[in-house]
Amino acid sequence: MQCFVSAVLTAAGLSSRMGRPKPLLPWRGKTLVESQIQSLLEAGANEVIVVLGHEAEEVAPYVSGKAVRDVMNPLYKEGRTSSIRAGLEAVSPDATDIVIMAVDQPRTPQIVSDVINAHLEAGALLTSPRYLGRGGHPLIFSACLLPELGRISEKNQGLREVFERHRAEINEVVFDDPAIRLDLNTPEAYNEAFEKYGREV
């Protein structure tokens, strides 16, 4: 069967600790949201669904391209799980596998591609990259898990609930690159990451 990889990129959060909208932060010569969309497409995603919420009217102009669309999450203040659910509702019915990534977790096309390929080659139910024994991103799920993914909640720790339920079936992909755990939550974290990874290539 032909694989169809759908990517959900959450970019709806309040960015409260950052103090300015994370999707619009400079990254590799463009905005963070543009860079993430490019990574997902170059890595093999057949479609990218960008979930908007906070400052949506500012971010939306940067969401463009073939096979790219945005959806609005009116419940974005409730937390990231609401954005994941909003994105999943927009996933193509052709999707066989789903990548879930947050805009503040920048990844190179190579990292995303390695995780997608490892997932598809293993025919895995769910795939998690690892660095020094700790989980990273992006996460990839077989589309057969869509009903479960659609029921995640903040109360039950979001995607962790699905991983706990299928712990024995997780396909772990080990990386020696700490970039798979990169998470830009504060100005300090962003500045440090930008110096190391975010300059124009």
Secondary structure, DSSP 8 states (H G I E B T S, - for coil): ----EEEEEEE-S--TTTSS-GGGSEETTEEHHHHHHHHHHHTT-SEEEEEE-TTHHHHGGG--STTEEEEE-TTGGG-HHHHHHHHHHTS-TT-SEEEEEETTS---HHHHHHHHHHHHHHT-SEEEEEETTEE-S-EEEEGGGHHHHTT--TTTTTHHHHHHHTGGGEEEEE-S-GGGG----SHHHHHHHIIIIIS--
